[in-house]
Amino acid sequence: MKRQGVRIAIIVEGETETAFATCLRGFLKTKAPDKMPKLVFRPQGGHVPTNEKLRRIVRDLLDRENCDAVIALTDVYKAPYDSEREDLFKDAAEAKRKMREWVGDEARFFPHTAQHE
């Protein structure tokens, strides 16, 4: 049976970020009311995974869960910055660059950030 419509997975840090789902769905209904994508939120228990774990999650969502795209949303806190912790980034550009490196060459993966000053 062929699946209908676009399916987008959104990796978020925790359950709190799933509240974003209601706002996002409302926004998308105003832009594409007849072509609403199926949004699949995947909270990660506090932080978006790093390195190989993020790559595995993205691959699983694309291959096993048949998603058309995967978005990863992570927070970036400016201070305190501790380069020893892999879940902290010095800025949004670094966070997106690292997530892209960890996942690899995958055109259906879109890293995004929220920068907190």
All heavy atoms as an XYZ file, in Angstrom:
947
protein
N       0.844     -1.175      0.000
C       0.000      0.000      0.000
C       0.895      1.246      0.000
O       1.755      1.396      0.844
C      -0.895     -0.017      1.237
C      -1.867      1.104      1.269
S      -3.062      0.773      2.568
C      -2.954      2.284      3.441
N       0.691      2.127     -0.931
C       1.502      3.331     -1.066
C       1.065      4.385     -0.062
O      -0.111      4.652      0.111
C       1.360      3.884     -2.486
C       2.330      4.997     -2.779
C       2.247      5.357     -4.256
C       3.328      6.274     -4.678
N       3.310      7.602     -4.225
N       2.073      4.961      0.608
C       1.811      6.008      1.594
C       1.463      7.299      0.860
O       2.046      7.630     -0.149
C       3.061      6.200      2.453
C       2.954      7.325      3.422
C       4.179      7.388      4.320
N       5.444      7.485      3.633
C       5.986      8.642      3.218
N       5.361      9.761      3.401
N       7.157      8.652      2.636
N       0.524      8.047      1.395
C       0.121      9.317      0.797
C       0.738     10.467      1.568
O       0.805     10.449      2.784
C      -1.395      9.439      0.828
C      -2.064      8.338      0.061
C      -3.045      8.889     -0.939
O      -3.477     10.008     -0.825
N      -3.376      8.112     -1.925
N       1.187     11.485      0.865
C       1.694     12.694      1.500
C       3.136     12.609      1.956
O       3.761     11.561      1.937
N       3.638     13.743      2.371
C       5.012     13.884      2.841
C       5.056     13.606      4.340
O       4.194     14.046      5.100
C       5.531     15.312      2.538
C       6.887     15.539      3.155
C       5.565     15.548      1.040
N       6.092     12.898      4.759
C       6.287     12.546      6.171
C       7.614     13.167      6.617
O       8.667     12.847      6.079
C       6.318     11.031      6.302
C       6.408     10.507      7.699
C       6.303      8.967      7.646
N       6.671      8.363      8.887
C       5.838      8.086      9.870
N       4.557      8.349      9.729
N       6.269      7.526     10.980
N       7.555     14.054      7.623
C       8.733     14.756      8.117
C       8.939     14.423      9.591
O       8.038     14.627     10.407
C       8.589     16.281      7.958
C       8.383     16.645      6.486
C       9.808     17.008      8.531
C       8.015     18.097      6.259
N      10.130     13.903      9.915
C      10.482     13.630     11.312
C      11.208     14.844     11.875
O      12.029     15.462     11.195
C      11.385     12.398     11.392
N      10.896     15.185     13.120
C      11.529     16.311     13.785
C      12.115     15.818     15.107
O      11.381     15.430     16.016
C      10.533     17.464     14.013
C       9.923     17.885     12.664
C      11.233     18.639     14.698
C       8.809     18.895     12.767
N      13.455     15.803     15.172
C      14.160     15.395     16.377
C      14.260     16.617     17.283
O      14.784     17.654     16.878
C      15.575     14.882     16.030
C      15.487     13.670     15.096
C      16.340     14.539     17.302
C      16.829     13.261     14.502
N      13.715     16.508     18.482
C      13.742     17.612     19.443
C      14.418     17.140     20.726
O      14.529     15.946     20.980
C      12.331     18.168     19.738
C      11.730     18.824     18.498
C      11.404     17.085     20.268
N      14.851     18.094     21.541
C      15.585     17.752     22.754
C      14.742     17.000     23.776
O      15.200     16.041     24.373
C      16.188     19.005     23.370
C      17.285     19.580     22.493
C      17.925     20.815     23.076
O      17.276     21.530     23.864
O      19.086     21.053     22.727
N      13.520     17.448     24.014
C      12.707     16.795     25.027
C      11.227     16.979     24.788
O      10.799     17.500     23.760
N      10.449     16.525     25.752
C       8.990     16.591     25.647
C       8.487     18.030     25.544
O       7.501     18.301     24.881
C       8.331     15.901     26.850
C       8.526     14.397     26.881
C       7.793     13.687     25.744
O       6.759     14.172     25.274
O       8.272     12.615     25.345
N       9.163     18.969     26.203
C       8.732     20.370     26.180
C       8.667     20.891     24.752
O       7.730     21.609     24.383
C       9.695     21.245     27.007
O       9.728     20.725     28.326
C       9.248     22.684     27.028
N       9.657     20.531     23.945
C       9.701     21.028     22.564
C       8.586     20.476     21.682
O       8.301     21.030     20.629
C      11.066     20.721     21.931
C      12.192     21.572     22.463
C      12.778     21.077     23.786
O      12.395     20.000     24.268
O      13.614     21.793     24.338
N       7.927     19.403     22.111
C       6.821     18.886     21.313
C       5.649     19.863     21.313
O       4.772     19.776     20.456
C       6.368     17.485     21.776
O       5.962     17.556     23.128
C       7.480     16.455     21.599
N       5.625     20.813     22.257
C       4.585     21.848     22.257
C       4.657     22.673     20.981
O       3.659     23.250     20.535
C       4.741     22.745     23.478
N       5.835     22.718     20.386
C       6.059     23.398     19.114
C       5.188     22.793     18.000
O       4.835     23.467     17.039
C       7.553     23.284     18.780
C       7.942     23.717     17.411
C       7.748     25.026     16.977
C       8.533     22.824     16.540
C       8.139     25.423     15.715
C       8.925     23.211     15.271
C       8.727     24.516     14.863
N       4.813     21.542     18.152
C       4.045     20.841     17.122
C       2.740     21.556     16.787
O       2.397     21.718     15.617
C       3.758     19.402     17.555
N       2.024     21.998     17.795
C       0.745     22.678     17.574
C       0.930     23.957     16.768
O       0.200     24.208     15.805
C       0.067     22.990     18.918
O      -0.098     21.769     19.636
C      -1.281     23.633     18.709
N       1.931     24.750     17.142
C       2.215     25.999     16.414
C       2.645     25.718     14.985
O       2.200     26.395     14.052
C       3.307     26.782     17.123
S       2.840     27.344     18.758
N       3.498     24.733     14.819
C       3.988     24.405     13.473
C       2.856     23.910     12.580
O       2.733     24.335     11.429
C       5.098     23.362     13.550
C       5.702     22.934     12.217
C       6.264     24.112     11.447
C       6.779     21.868     12.445
N       2.015     23.045     13.112
C       0.888     22.554     12.312
C      -0.050     23.700     11.920
O      -0.520     23.773     10.788
C       0.134     21.475     13.077
C       0.856     20.158     13.085
C       0.029     19.042     13.726
N       0.765     17.798     13.681
C       1.423     17.275     14.714
N       1.394     17.880     15.894
N       2.085     16.149     14.592
N      -0.315     24.609     12.848
C      -1.149     25.771     12.544
C      -0.546     26.631     11.454
O      -1.242     27.083     10.541
N       0.763     26.858     11.527
C       1.457     27.640     10.503
C       1.379     26.943      9.141
O       1.067     27.574      8.129
C       2.919     27.851     10.903
C       3.742     28.492      9.825
C       3.661     29.858      9.584
C       4.597     27.727      9.044
C       4.416     30.448      8.577
C       5.360     28.308      8.050
C       5.266     29.669      7.800
N       1.655     25.644      9.120
C       1.652     24.914      7.848
C       0.261     24.873      7.215
O       0.146     24.891      5.988
C       2.193     23.493      8.044
C       3.682     23.404      8.352
C       4.060     21.971      8.698
C       4.515     23.932      7.201
N      -0.778     24.820      8.036
C      -2.142     24.816      7.494
C      -2.448     26.098      6.726
O      -3.219     26.089      5.783
C      -3.166     24.620      8.609
C      -3.264     23.197      9.062
C      -4.314     23.044     10.140
C      -4.334     21.601     10.621
N      -5.294     21.397     11.687
N      -1.815     27.204      7.120
C      -2.033     28.461      6.395
C      -1.246     28.500      5.094
O      -1.601     29.234      4.182
C      -1.636     29.688      7.241
O      -0.214     29.713      7.433
C      -2.359     29.709      8.568
N      -0.177     27.707      4.998
C       0.692     27.729      3.815
C       0.361     26.623      2.817
O       0.555     26.794      1.622
C       2.169     27.598      4.221
C       2.638     28.699      5.148
C       2.548     30.047      4.479
C       2.996     31.157      5.409
N       2.716     32.476      4.906
N      -0.069     25.479      3.318
C      -0.334     24.333      2.438
C      -1.516     23.533      2.960
O      -1.375     22.369      3.329
C       0.909     23.464      2.344
N      -2.707     24.139      3.003
C      -3.849     23.457      3.624
C      -4.223     22.131      2.955
O      -4.726     21.233      3.611
C      -4.977     24.483      3.509
C      -4.564     25.404      2.424
C      -3.068     25.420      2.447
N      -3.968     22.020      1.662
C      -4.338     20.784      0.947
C      -3.201     19.773      0.877
O      -3.402     18.661      0.385
C      -4.796     21.125     -0.476
C      -6.029     22.010     -0.473
O      -6.829     21.912      0.478
O      -6.179     22.807     -1.420
N      -2.017     20.158      1.350
C      -0.854     19.267      1.272
C      -0.125     19.210      2.604
O       1.094     19.299      2.650
C       0.106     19.751      0.182
C      -0.481     19.693     -1.204
C       0.526     20.121     -2.234
C      -0.112     20.065     -3.608
N       0.830     20.425     -4.654
N      -0.862     19.076      3.680
C      -0.254     19.033      5.008
C       0.652     17.805      5.149
O       0.210     16.685      4.919
C      -1.331     18.974      6.084
C      -1.876     20.316      6.481
S      -0.651     21.367      7.271
C      -0.352     20.475      8.765
N       1.907     18.029      5.533
C       2.781     16.877      5.768
C       2.428     16.203      7.082
O       1.862     16.817      7.984
C       4.174     17.499      5.840
C       3.933     18.891      6.300
C       2.602     19.295      5.721
N       2.775     14.957      7.188
C       2.659     14.223      8.446
C       3.915     14.552      9.242
O       5.028     14.345      8.778
C       2.568     12.721      8.171
C       2.746     11.842      9.368
C       1.514     11.805     10.213
C       1.731     10.750     11.301
N       0.835     10.891     12.377
N       3.752     15.126     10.442
C       4.880     15.488     11.283
C       5.053     14.438     12.376
O       4.108     14.120     13.097
C       4.672     16.864     11.911
C       4.463     18.025     10.938
C       4.218     19.321     11.706
C       5.657     18.168     10.003
N       6.266     13.920     12.508
C       6.588     12.889     13.483
C       7.637     13.462     14.435
O       8.784     13.648     14.045
C       7.142     11.633     12.780
C       7.493     10.564     13.786
C       6.172     11.124     11.722
N       7.247     13.784     15.666
C       8.184     14.351     16.635
C       8.863     13.237     17.416
O       8.207     12.297     17.856
C       7.461     15.311     17.584
C       7.249     16.666     16.978
C       6.243     16.876     16.049
C       8.082     17.723     17.305
C       6.055     18.121     15.468
C       7.901     18.978     16.732
C       6.890     19.172     15.815
N      10.185     13.366     17.577
C      10.982     12.386     18.306
C      11.784     13.082     19.415
O      12.914     13.496     19.207
C      11.942     11.649     17.368
C      11.267     10.731     16.381
C      10.684      9.524     17.118
N      10.103      8.573     16.188
C       8.821      8.477     15.918
N       7.968      9.304     16.482
N       8.367      7.577     15.089
N      11.203     13.222     20.636
C      11.949     13.811     21.751
C      13.098     12.891     22.175
O      12.964     11.663     22.136
C      10.911     13.941     22.857
C       9.674     13.289     22.387
C       9.844     12.872     20.967
N      14.213     13.497     22.596
C      15.425     12.738     22.894
C      15.837     12.754     24.365
O      16.966     12.418     24.688
C      16.578     13.260     22.032
C      16.341     13.084     20.556
C      16.178     11.629     20.173
O      17.009     10.788     20.514
N      15.089     11.308     19.475
N      14.963     13.145     25.243
C      15.276     13.070     26.667
C      16.268     14.100     27.166
O      17.032     13.828     28.078
N      16.276     15.288     26.577
C      17.109     16.364     27.102
C      18.056     17.006     26.112
O      18.239     18.206     26.141
N      18.692     16.221     25.269
C      19.636     16.765     24.291
C      19.540     15.982     22.992
O      19.332     14.769     23.011
C      21.074     16.676     24.796
C      21.332     17.476     26.024
N      21.418     18.850     26.000
C      21.509     17.113     27.314
C      21.639     19.286     27.212
N      21.686     18.261     28.036
N      19.725     16.663     21.883
C      19.817     15.970     20.599
C      21.098     15.140     20.638
O      22.148     15.638     21.053
C      19.833     16.978     19.425
C      20.166     16.297     18.117
C      18.492     17.687     19.318
N      21.037     13.876     20.250
C      22.233     13.021     20.286
C      23.365     13.561     19.414
O      23.142     14.361     18.509
C      21.732     11.687     19.733
C      20.265     11.725     19.875
C      19.869     13.164     19.771
N      24.557     13.085     19.686
C      25.742     13.499     18.939
C      26.349     12.303     18.212
O      25.955     11.155     18.429
C      26.792     14.102     19.881
O      27.194     13.110     20.828
C      26.255     15.316     20.615
N      27.294     12.611     17.360
C      28.128     11.615     16.688
C      27.309     10.498     16.021
O      26.301     10.755     15.382
C      29.168     11.063     17.658
C      30.117     12.132     18.132
O      30.777     12.768     17.327
N      30.182     12.356     19.434
N      27.766      9.271     16.208
C      27.165      8.106     15.552
C      25.702      7.902     15.940
O      24.896      7.460     15.126
C      27.994      6.856     15.892
C      27.508      5.577     15.273
C      27.598      5.558     13.754
O      28.384      6.324     13.180
O      26.870      4.760     13.134
N      25.354      8.237     17.169
C      23.966      8.040     17.604
C      23.010      8.910     16.790
O      21.949      8.438     16.373
C      23.813      8.334     19.095
C      22.424      8.018     19.597
C      22.316      8.120     21.094
C      20.918      7.740     21.535
N      20.758      7.850     22.983
N      23.385     10.163     16.527
C      22.532     11.017     15.699
C      22.427     10.454     14.297
O      21.350     10.394     13.719
C      23.056     12.455     15.666
C      22.221     13.430     14.816
C      20.785     13.544     15.328
C      22.880     14.802     14.778
N      23.542     10.000     13.738
C      23.526      9.423     12.390
C      22.589      8.212     12.330
O      21.786      8.079     11.410
C      24.936      9.012     11.953
C      24.992      8.599     10.467
C      26.305      7.950     10.095
N      26.442      6.619     10.645
C      25.782      5.545     10.216
N      24.918      5.633      9.225
N      25.974      4.371     10.769
N      22.656      7.341     13.323
C      21.792      6.151     13.346
C      20.315      6.533     13.431
O      19.472      5.940     12.755
C      22.165      5.240     14.521
C      23.358      4.374     14.263
C      23.514      3.259     15.298
N      23.293      3.686     16.670
C      24.240      4.079     17.503
N      25.489      4.113     17.134
N      23.937      4.452     18.735
N      19.995      7.503     14.276
C      18.599      7.928     14.428
C      18.082      8.492     13.110
O      16.977      8.160     12.670
C      18.447      8.946     15.575
C      18.670      8.250     16.917
C      17.085      9.633     15.532
C      18.801      9.205     18.100
N      18.856      9.344     12.469
C      18.447      9.937     11.188
C      18.255      8.840     10.144
O      17.254      8.812      9.428
C      19.453     11.005     10.720
C      19.170     11.442      9.279
C      19.430     12.205     11.654
N      19.202      7.908     10.028
C      19.096      6.809      9.049
C      17.837      5.987      9.316
O      17.126      5.602      8.381
C      20.325      5.896      9.114
C      21.579      6.523      8.635
C      21.858      6.599      7.142
N      20.852      6.229      6.216
C      20.378      7.011      5.245
N      20.811      8.246      5.107
N      19.475      6.589      4.403
N      17.573      5.701     10.589
C      16.403      4.909     10.950
C      15.111      5.625     10.551
O      14.191      5.011     10.006
C      16.411      4.628     12.454
C      15.303      3.685     12.862
O      15.238      2.564     12.302
O      14.500      4.067     13.738
N      15.041      6.920     10.800
C      13.843      7.682     10.437
C      13.640      7.721      8.933
O      12.515      7.602      8.436
C      13.924      9.101     11.010
C      13.769      9.197     12.527
C      14.232     10.551     13.031
C      12.329      8.921     12.939
N      14.717      7.855      8.190
C      14.610      7.907      6.722
C      14.320      6.533      6.128
O      13.461      6.404      5.253
C      15.894      8.475      6.120
C      16.154      9.956      6.393
C      17.561     10.336      5.958
C      15.119     10.840      5.706
N      15.011      5.517      6.606
C      14.910      4.188      5.995
C      13.790      3.328      6.579
O      12.943      2.833      5.845
C      16.242      3.438      6.124
C      17.372      4.135      5.385
O      17.101      4.950      4.479
O      18.542      3.868      5.728
N      13.775      3.161      7.885
C      12.808      2.255      8.509
C      11.448      2.888      8.734
O      10.428      2.217      8.647
C      13.347      1.738      9.832
C      14.526      0.820      9.635
C      14.936      0.197     10.927
N      16.140     -0.599     10.715
C      17.030     -0.831     11.626
N      16.866     -0.352     12.836
N      18.089     -1.555     11.355
N      11.450      4.186      9.062
C      10.169      4.846      9.325
C       9.650      5.586      8.101
O       8.644      6.285      8.176
C      10.294      5.770     10.538
C      10.548      4.984     11.808
C      10.288      5.777     13.059
O       9.350      6.603     13.055
O      11.014      5.571     14.037
N      10.368      5.448      6.995
C       9.897      5.943      5.705
C       9.600      7.449      5.694
O       8.624      7.896      5.098
C       8.669      5.151      5.264
C       8.449      5.241      3.776
O       9.367      5.456      3.009
N       7.203      5.087      3.359
N      10.450      8.224      6.380
C      10.282      9.678      6.380
C      10.936     10.269      5.130
O      11.929      9.739      4.630
C      10.895     10.293      7.638
S       9.977      9.855      9.138
N      10.368     11.342      4.649
C      10.914     12.017      3.472
C      12.017     12.999      3.846
O      12.865     13.332      3.013
C       9.796     12.759      2.739
C       8.740     11.788      2.235
O       9.066     10.970      1.359
O       7.605     11.837      2.745
N      12.005     13.472      5.094
C      13.012     14.414      5.577
C      13.096     14.307      7.092
O      12.141     13.879      7.748
C      12.654     15.846      5.182
N      14.267     14.699      7.624
C      14.465     14.734      9.068
C      15.038     16.103      9.425
O      16.014     16.550      8.824
C      15.435     13.639      9.552
C      15.690     13.768     11.051
C      14.899     12.251      9.226
N      14.402     16.736     10.397
C      14.873     18.016     10.928
C      15.345     17.761     12.356
O      14.653     17.078     13.121
C      13.734     19.055     10.944
C      13.236     19.325      9.522
C      14.181     20.344     11.630
C      11.937     20.120      9.462
N      16.513     18.287     12.704
C      16.986     18.218     14.093
C      16.984     19.634     14.656
O      17.542     20.543     14.044
C      18.381     17.615     14.159
N      16.326     19.816     15.796
C      16.274     21.126     16.463
C      17.030     21.042     17.776
O      16.712     20.213     18.623
C      14.826     21.516     16.758
C      13.883     21.658     15.574
C      12.467     21.925     16.068
C      14.340     22.771     14.667
N      18.037     21.893     17.941
C      18.784     21.912     19.191
C      18.922     23.335     19.692
O      18.923     24.276     18.903
C      20.178     21.254     19.042
O      20.752     21.090     20.330
C      21.102     22.065     18.165
N      19.021     23.470     20.999
C      19.275     24.775     21.606
C      20.775     25.036     21.627
O      21.574     24.104     21.713
C      18.755     24.818     23.042
C      17.238     24.844     23.108
O      16.620     25.365     22.168
O      16.689     24.346     24.098
N      21.135     26.302     21.566
C      22.529     26.721     21.705
C      22.557     27.784     22.792
O      21.919     28.820     22.663
C      23.087     27.306     20.386
C      24.501     27.813     20.579
C      23.030     26.271     19.278
N      23.266     27.504     23.857
C      23.404     28.441     24.962
C      24.787     29.062     24.899
O      25.786     28.348     24.841
C      23.208     27.727     26.302
C      21.826     27.157     26.449
C      21.548     25.854     26.082
C      20.786     27.945     26.915
C      20.264     25.334     26.202
C      19.505     27.437     27.046
C      19.259     26.130     26.691
O      17.991     25.622     26.806
N      24.848     30.367     24.894
C      26.132     31.058     24.760
C      27.045     30.855     25.965
O      28.253     30.789     25.813
C      25.908     32.559     24.553
C      25.272     32.903     23.243
C      26.243     32.852     22.108
C      27.045     34.135     22.077
N      27.922     34.236     20.961
N      26.509     30.795     27.158
C      27.373     30.667     28.340
C      26.666     29.766     29.342
O      25.452     29.766     29.428
C      27.620     32.029     28.946
N      27.375     28.942     30.079
C      28.816     28.764     29.965
C      29.144     27.797     28.827
O      28.454     26.798     28.648
C      29.204     28.161     31.308
C      27.982     27.381     31.716
C      26.795     28.165     31.175
N      30.172     28.097     28.089
C      30.606     27.214     27.003
C      31.704     26.303     27.516
O      32.692     26.761     28.067
C      31.107     28.026     25.803
C      31.600     27.143     24.678
C      30.690     26.402     23.930
C      32.945     27.023     24.396
C      31.116     25.571     22.908
C      33.384     26.196     23.377
C      32.464     25.475     22.641
O      32.886     24.643     21.635
N      31.525     25.025     27.368
C      32.503     24.034     27.806
C      32.769     23.115     26.628
O      31.943     22.277     26.285
C      31.938     23.264     29.001
C      32.867     22.168     29.515
O      33.932     21.950     28.915
O      32.513     21.548     30.519
N      33.912     23.271     25.988
C      34.208     22.511     24.773
C      34.350     21.014     25.029
O      34.375     20.226     24.091
C      35.482     23.048     24.108
O      36.582     22.871     24.978
N      34.415     20.599     26.292
C      34.514     19.173     26.612
C      33.166     18.464     26.465
O      33.114     17.263     26.300
C      35.054     18.979     28.029
C      36.455     19.533     28.227
C      37.481     18.873     27.317
O      37.479     17.629     27.227
O      38.275     19.601     26.693
N      32.086     19.218     26.556
C      30.753     18.621     26.427
C      30.313     18.677     24.982
O      30.253     19.735     24.381
C      29.740     19.369     27.300
C      29.923     19.046     28.768
C      28.817     19.587     29.604
N      27.500     19.211     29.117
C      26.384     19.798     29.515
N      26.415     20.757     30.394
N      25.232     19.426     29.024
N      29.988     17.519     24.415
C      29.603     17.440     23.013
C      28.212     17.988     22.737
O      27.860     18.229     21.603
C      29.681     15.998     22.529
C      31.096     15.466     22.504
C      31.148     14.032     22.063
O      30.084     13.399     21.929
O      32.257     13.535     21.864
N      27.404     18.172     23.791
C      26.042     18.654     23.580
C      25.971     20.175     23.640
O      24.902     20.746     23.507
C      25.072     18.032     24.587
C      25.448     18.340     26.025
O      26.649     18.515     26.296
O      24.553     18.378     26.864
N      27.116     20.857     23.843
C      27.149     22.313     23.849
C      27.951     22.805     22.651
O      28.943     22.197     22.266
C      27.790     22.842     25.138
C      27.031     22.571     26.421
C      27.816     23.101     27.603
C      25.659     23.206     26.386
N      27.514     23.906     22.097
C      28.167     24.481     20.932
C      28.429     25.947     21.213
O      27.668     26.595     21.920
C      27.270     24.345     19.700
C      26.762     22.950     19.484
C      25.469     22.609     19.849
C      27.574     21.995     18.926
C      24.988     21.319     19.646
C      27.108     20.700     18.724
C      25.811     20.361     19.084
N      29.488     26.507     20.625
C      29.784     27.919     20.896
C      28.815     28.853     20.203
O      28.596     29.970     20.654
C      31.225     28.259     20.531
C      31.544     28.203     19.071
C      32.986     28.574     18.825
C      33.290     28.457     17.351
N      34.689     28.684     17.075
N      28.199     28.408     19.089
C      27.198     29.223     18.402
C      26.359     28.343     17.482
O      26.621     27.147     17.328
C      27.845     30.385     17.634
C      28.875     29.943     16.606
O      28.773     28.814     16.072
O      29.788     30.740     16.325
N      25.343     28.941     16.888
C      24.416     28.194     16.030
C      25.116     27.607     14.814
O      24.823     26.477     14.401
C      23.260     29.097     15.607
N      26.037     28.348     14.224
C      26.748     27.858     13.036
C      27.533     26.589     13.357
O      27.526     25.623     12.578
C      27.670     28.942     12.490
N      28.189     26.577     14.517
C      28.942     25.383     14.903
C      28.005     24.200     15.147
O      28.291     23.080     14.739
C      29.771     25.646     16.154
C      30.551     24.405     16.577
C      31.251     24.556     17.914
O      30.579     24.892     18.908
O      32.469     24.327     17.938
N      26.878     24.449     15.779
C      25.921     23.371     16.048
C      25.436     22.738     14.751
O      25.420     21.514     14.606
C      24.738     23.916     16.850
N      25.064     23.571     13.800
C      24.581     23.038     12.516
C      25.689     22.309     11.764
O      25.466     21.244     11.196
C      23.975     24.153     11.671
C      22.669     24.665     12.246
C      21.910     25.521     11.283
C      22.308     26.959     11.387
N      21.487     27.833     10.555
N      26.892     22.863     11.790
C      28.026     22.235     11.098
C      28.332     20.865     11.701
O      28.485     19.882     10.982
C      29.256     23.132     11.181
C      30.494     22.532     10.496
C      31.735     23.393     10.666
N      32.070     23.708     12.040
C      32.643     22.860     12.911
N      32.923     21.639     12.536
N      32.905     23.245     14.139
N      28.363     20.783     13.038
C      28.667     19.507     13.690
C      27.575     18.470     13.430
O      27.873     17.310     13.161
C      28.882     19.700     15.183
C      30.245     20.254     15.503
C      30.490     20.221     16.997
C      31.903     20.634     17.312
N      32.156     20.561     18.769
N      26.316     18.879     13.529
C      25.238     17.917     13.265
C      25.330     17.391     11.838
O      25.142     16.200     11.589
C      23.868     18.538     13.543
C      23.575     18.702     15.018
S      21.856     19.158     15.368
C      21.803     20.844     14.787
N      25.628     18.273     10.896
C      25.778     17.866      9.487
C      26.949     16.883      9.356
O      26.837     15.867      8.671
C      25.987     19.103      8.623
C      26.352     18.834      7.219
C      25.288     18.595      6.204
N      24.119     19.404      6.256
C      22.904     18.914      6.001
N      22.755     17.648      5.684
N      21.852     19.679      6.040
N      28.081     17.156     10.020
C      29.240     16.245      9.988
C      28.866     14.880     10.551
O      29.227     13.849      9.988
C      30.398     16.813     10.810
C      31.154     17.926     10.149
C      32.221     18.513     11.067
O      32.530     17.926     12.138
O      32.745     19.592     10.727
N      28.180     14.868     11.694
C      27.830     13.606     12.331
C      26.910     12.757     11.470
O      27.050     11.549     11.406
C      27.181     13.855     13.689
C      28.098     14.493     14.691
C      29.463     14.365     14.771
C      27.727     15.368     15.751
N      29.950     15.105     15.814
C      28.909     15.736     16.442
C      26.515     15.882     16.189
C      28.911     16.575     17.540
C      26.514     16.735     17.284
C      27.694     17.066     17.952
N      25.959     13.401     10.805
C      25.000     12.658      9.983
C      25.627     12.262      8.648
O      25.352     11.202      8.105
C      23.700     13.469      9.784
C      22.798     12.820      8.746
C      22.983     13.619     11.114
N      26.493     13.111      8.105
C      27.133     12.807      6.825
C      26.365     13.410      5.668
O      25.478     14.247      5.831
N      26.717     12.966      4.490
C      26.171     13.501      3.249
C      24.745     12.984      3.031
O      24.541     11.966      2.367
C      27.080     13.122      2.084
C      26.658     13.780      0.788
O      26.006     14.848      0.836
O      26.970     13.222     -0.287
N      23.791     13.657      3.612
C      22.381     13.269      3.504
C      21.560     14.512      3.212
O      21.345     15.358      4.084
C      21.908     12.586      4.788
C      20.444     12.240      4.815
C      20.000     11.454      3.590
O      20.383     10.270      3.477
O      19.258     12.021      2.754
N      21.103     14.621      1.975
C      20.365     15.807      1.517
C      19.000     15.950      2.185
O      18.416     17.033      2.169
C      20.199     15.770      0.005
N      18.499     14.889      2.805
C      17.176     14.946      3.434
C      17.254     15.274      4.918
O      16.258     15.211      5.623
C      16.457     13.615      3.224
C      16.235     13.301      1.751
C      15.731     11.902      1.555
N      16.778     10.950      1.952
C      16.613      9.638      2.079
N      15.428      9.108      1.846
N      17.612      8.859      2.440
N      18.444     15.651      5.395
C      18.651     16.027      6.796
C      18.859     17.532      6.893
O      19.660     18.109      6.161
C      19.866     15.301      7.387
C      20.211     15.754      8.779
C      19.349     15.493      9.836
C      21.376     16.448      9.031
C      19.656     15.931     11.122
C      21.699     16.875     10.312
C      20.831     16.614     11.361
N      18.116     18.167      7.840
C      18.146     19.622      7.995
C      18.374     19.993      9.466
O      17.436     19.954     10.263
C      16.830     20.226      7.501
C      16.531     19.868      6.076
C      15.796     18.726      5.773
C      17.004     20.646      5.039
C      15.531     18.380      4.452
C      16.744     20.313      3.714
C      16.003     19.170      3.424
N      19.610     20.347      9.845
C      19.870     20.764     11.217
C      19.466     22.213     11.437
O      19.709     23.080     10.593
C      21.389     20.598     11.348
C      21.912     20.769      9.958
C      20.828     20.274      9.029
N      18.810     22.482     12.571
C      18.392     23.840     12.921
C      18.644     24.076     14.405
O      18.704     23.133     15.190
C      16.913     24.060     12.594
C      16.652     24.116     11.137
N      16.854     25.252     10.386
C      16.234     23.166     10.272
C      16.561     25.001      9.121
N      16.188     23.739      9.028
N      18.744     25.364     14.772
C      19.057     25.714     16.148
C      18.201     26.862     16.651
O      17.650     27.633     15.870
C      20.532     26.139     16.284
O      20.733     27.315     15.517
C      21.480     25.056     15.834
N      18.153     26.953     17.977
C      17.596     28.132     18.658
C      18.729     28.665     19.512
O      19.256     27.952     20.358
C      16.403     27.743     19.515
N      19.149     29.890     19.250
C      20.279     30.481     19.971
C      19.760     31.291     21.159
O      18.899     32.144     21.011
C      21.074     31.405     19.051
C      22.230     32.082     19.720
C      23.569     31.507     19.336
O      23.687     30.888     18.298
N      24.549     31.704     20.163
N      20.286     30.989     22.322
C      19.928     31.709     23.546
C      21.111     32.554     23.987
O      22.212     32.060     24.119
C      19.550     30.731     24.665
C      18.412     29.854     24.298
N      17.103     30.259     24.442
C      18.376     28.607     23.763
C      16.319     29.288     24.032
N      17.050     28.279     23.611
N      20.897     33.818     24.197
C      21.985     34.728     24.621
C      22.114     34.727     26.123
O      21.227     34.542     26.850
C      21.707     36.149     24.115
C      21.631     36.234     22.605
C      22.968     36.021     21.903
O      24.018     36.324     22.502
O      22.958     35.550     20.776
